[in-house]
């Protein structure tokens, strides 16, 4: 849980935290600035709201596989994925996703740092 709690204090990147059902439970102010969602609007919405439709099936499959097996394939390392803003704009971002097992359930936290045009990443 320590990593998830530390994410709440991140002042450099957009942060989102979701529960084992994929429901968003926390975002930071940088997330609000980048994604245009307020906490009031997005808390308790499903994570798929910030995932491009073309990636929904892959997300659901990977999320479900992890919940069943507990074996990560994408956790704790930078991965480049697309994300969706409230206005529908899709952008590339570096995601670093973490998971913590708390009281019998998983919590997931991620930084989602936009990749600027011209960035060689």
Secondary structure, DSSP 8 states (H G I E B T S, - for coil): -HHHHHHTT--SS-EEEEETTSBEEEE-HHHHHHH---HHHHTTSBGGGGS-GGGHHHHHHHHHHHHHH---SSBTSEEEEEEE-TTS-EEEEEEEEEEEEETTEEEEEEEEEE--TT---
